[in-house]
């Protein structure tokens, strides 16, 4: 089938428009984070002023007064949280929604909890971020589809196409999960990763639309690579959650010690334990998909090269990733590796994925060297 170069150029234009739209969404989520930081800092200042001190300690509140405990519910629970989780290095449930009133009017200090459900609070910037992300996803989808139509095949035959399709799936999974859970606190991190993937593809590895190399001309390309893309997208989400888990763990530890935690915007983020539990469930699904990816790759290798396993560099690193996440699931489920240890294992696994894609594909020679074209 011939190559439609004109449509391929339109695909690149769509990709540029998608990146610009994602950039606007990134700014909207950043705006939401900054607005949350200012709002929650104002609540704490008002609490200090009404209690007659700049850094109020725990006090019993009265009608019409904002206390320090109301301004930060976790502080009131800190001793119990520390006692409950001292053997695990974890903290308890996240900050819950607190309605505070004082002065001349009412203020709503909405704080994320472990349910990750939507509250009645209206967050204009976050809503704009989600809407613009949906628009960017639509344009991005048009770019990927037009690339596939222009090439007359599935659009993931090289690193450029894998990265752009992977970024599309990351954004799609994020939007899909948003229909059930309020993960808008991940917006800045997830859209930031999508932008990095698109910039890496368009700037670092631009590839004109073309035919597949002979080794990739198989129906196993659709099966093997599509599942790998979905698994990688899920691992991207859990990577972002694990990074936030580490930050939230430090904040909760500061609260438990009676110290100022800083980073007020993190009150929009659920408790570290909630992040860890959600990341664990998503990683379990992604691990099953990665296992299938490994098996499908072995079957494809037998069909293409006459052996299931040949210790090619790409094969080895795909297996290394499988081992890391298998160790993560096993250690957390049976050995009690929770808290920061689980988060670091998850992050290590994702860094292995990045190394596999960005380094192995470009610097190592082997039968999979065509992936770097």
N, C-alpha and C positions, 0 to 999 in steps of 0.2 A: 504494500500500500504506500502511495506517495506521501511525501511530507508537505504539509500546508504551512509554508514559512510565514505567510501573512497572518494566519491565525495564531501562529506561535508568537509573533510580535505583539498581537493583541493580548495574549496570555501574559506576557511580561509587563504590559501596561496595567492590566488588571492587578497583577501582583504588586506593582508599585502603589496603586490606589489603595489596595488592601492594607499595605504597610502604613501608609499615611493615616488611614482610618483607625487602624489599631493604635497608632501614636496618639490620636485624639482620645480614644478610650482609655489609654494609659494615663493621660493627663487628667481625665475625669475621675478615675479611681484614686489618683494621687491627690486630687482636690478633695475628694471625700475623706481621705486619710488626714489631710491637713486640717480640714474643717472639724473633724472629730477631735483632733489634738487640741485645737483652740477651744472648742466647746467644753471638753472635759477639764481642761486646765482652768477655764473660767469657773466651772462648778467648784473645783477645789479651792480656788481663791475666795470665792464667795463663802464657802464653808469656813475658811480660816478667818475671814473678816467677821462673820457672825458669831464666831466662837472667841473672838478677841485675840487671835494669835495667827501668825503666818503659817506655821506648820502645826495644825491642830492635832492633838492626841485623841484617843477614843473617849467620847463623852456620850452621855445619854441625851437623846434629842427630845425636843418638845414641839408642840404644834407650831408650824410656821417657821421652823428652824432647820437649816441644813447642817447635819453633823458630819464629822469626818468619816464615821462608819457608813453613813448614807452616801457620801460622795464616793467612797470606794468600798463596796460591800465585801471585797476579799479581805480587806484589812481587819474587819470585824471577825472574820472566820479564820484568820491566819493561824492562831495557836492550835485550833482543832485540826486544821489542814496539815500542819506540820507534824502533829502527833500521829495523825492517821497514816501518813505516808513516809515517815522517816526512814523506814527500812527499804523503801523502793526508790527514794529520790524523786517522788512525784508529788504533785499537789492535787487538791480535791477539785470539786466542780468549779466551773468558771464563774465569772461575775454575772450576776443575774440582773434583770431589768429593775432599776430603782427609779421611782418617781419622787422627785424632790421639789419642794416649794419653799419659797422664802422671799423676803424683800417685797417688791411690788408686784410680782407676778409668779408664774409657774415655769419651771424648767424641766425638761425631760432628759434624763441622763440614761439613755438606753445602752445596755451592756450585754454582750453576747453571752450565751450560756451553753451548756453541753448538748442541748437538744438540736442546735443549729437550725432552728425553725425561724421563719420570718416573724417579726414583731410589727406592731401597728405604726412604728416610727417611719416618718417620711424622710428619706435620705435622697435629696434631689440629685446630688452629684453621682451617687452610686447608681441610681436609676439611669441617668444619662450614660454612665459607663457601660452598663449592661446593654442598653439600646444600641449604642455605637458599636459595641463588640459584635452584636448580632448583624449589624449592617456590614461591618468589616468581614465577618465570616461569610456572608453572602457573596461579597465581591471576591473574596479569597477562593470560595468554591468555584465561582465562574472562571477564575484564573487557572485552577487545577484542571477543571473539566475541559476548558479550551485547549490546554496543553496536551491532554490526552487525545482529544479529537484531532488536533494538528498532527500528532505523531501516529495516530491510528492504533494506539495501544494504551495499556494502563500507564498512568503518569508517575511511575516510580522506578525508572530504569537506571538512574544514576544518583549521585549524591545531591545534586540540586533538586531533583524531583522528590527524593526521599525526604529532604529537609522541609521543603515547602508543603508536601502532603502531611508530614508529621506535625508541622505547625498548625495546619488546618484541623487535624484530628484533636490536637490539644485544645484549641479554641472550641471545637464542637463538643467535646466531652465536658468542658467547663460550663458551657451554656446548658447542656443537658442536665448536669447535676444541679444547676441553679433553679431548675423547675421544681426540685424537691427539697433542697436545703439552701440556706442563706450562706453561701460561700463568697459573698462579695468582698469580704476581707482579703481574699486571695487574688482579687482582680489585678492589683498593681504587680504582684509577683508573677502570675500566670501570663498576663499580657506582655509583661516585660520579657519573659522567656520566649514567647511567640515572636516578638520583635527581634530578639537576638537570633533566633533560628532563621527568620526571613533575611536579615542582614547577612548572616553567614552564607546563606544560599546565593543571594543575588550579588554580593560583593566578593565573597571568598571563593565561590565555586560556580560561576555562571556557565551554563552549558546550553548551547543552541539546541533547538528541538531536532531530533534525529531518530534513526532506527536503533533498535536494540542490538547489542553485540550478540553473537551466536549463542554464547553460554546462557544468556537470559531469555532466549526465545523458547519459553516453556510455560505451560499453565501453572506450574509450581511457583512462578513469579507472583501471580495473583494471590495464591494461597499463603505462601511463606512470608512475603514482604508485607502484605496487608495486615496480617496478624501481628507482625513485629512492630508495625507503625502504631497500632492500637495499644499494644503493651507498652511501648515507649511513651506514648501520650499519658497513660495512666501513671507510669513511674514519674513523669514530669510533675504531675499534680501532687503526688506523695512527697516528692523532693521539696516542693514549696511548703507543704504542710510541716515537714520535718524541720526545715529551717525556722519556721515560725514557732514550732514547738520548743526549740532550743531557746529562742528569745523569750517566749512566754514563761518557760521554766525559770529563767533568771529573774524575771519580773516577779513571779509568785514567791520565789525564795526571798527576794528583797522585802516583799510585803509580810511574809511570815516572820522576818527578823525585825519588823517594825521600821524599816527604812523606806525612804522615798524611792519608788520603783522607776520613775521616769517613763518616757515613751507612752504618753497618755493614749495615743491612738490604738495601742495594743489592747485596750479594753473593748475594742470592736471585735477582737479575736477571741474565740472560745478558749477554755482552759487547756493547758498542755496535755492533760490526760485525754480530753475530748479529741484534740488533734491527732494524738497518737492512735487512739482507737479507730478513728476514721481512716487514717493512713494505713493501718494494719489491714483493714477490710479491703481497701482498694488494692493494696499490694498483693493480697491473696488472690484476687481475680487476675491481676496483671501477671503474677507468677505462673498461673495456669496457662495463660496465653503465651508467655515466653517459653514455657516447656513445650508447647505445641510448635512454636517457632523453631526450637532446637531440633525437634523430631522431624518436622517437615523439611528443614534444611538438610538433614542427614539423608532423607529419602531422595531429595532432589540431587544431592551429591552423588548418590549411587547411580541415578539415572544419567547424570551428565558426565561423571568421571569414573564410574565403575567401582566406587567404594563409598561406604557410608561415612567413614571418618578417616581423615588423613593428617590430623594435627596441623592443618593450615592455620596461620595466625588468626584469621577471622573466626574460624571454628573454635579455636582455643579461647578467645576472648568472649565469644558468645556463651561458652560453657562457664567461664569465670563469672560472668554476670549471673548465670543461673545458680551457681554455687553460693554467691554472696547473698542473694535473696532467699535461697533455700535456708542458709544459715540464719538469716534474719527471722524468717517465719518460725523455724525450729527453736531458736534461742528464746524468742518472745513467748511462744506457746508452751514450751516444756521446761525451760531453764530459768524463767522469770526475768529475762533481760528486757526490762521495761524502762521507761523514762529516757534519759539522754543517750543511753547505750543503744536502745532501739533506733532512735533518731539518727545517730551517727552511722549505724549499719545501713539504714535506708539511704542516707546521703552518699555513703561509700559506693553502694550499688549503682546509684545514678551517675556518679563520677566515672565508674567503669563503663557505663553506656556511652557517655560523652567521649571517653578515650577510644572506645571501640569504633565510634563513628568518625571522629575528627582526626585521630592519629593513625589507627590501624589501617583505615581506608586510604590514607594518603602517603604514609611513610614506610609501611611494610609491604614487601613483595609477597606474592602468593597467587593462588588460583582466583582469589577474590579481588585482585588488584583492579579489575574492571570497575569496581564500585567507586573508584576515585575519578573516573572519567566524567 
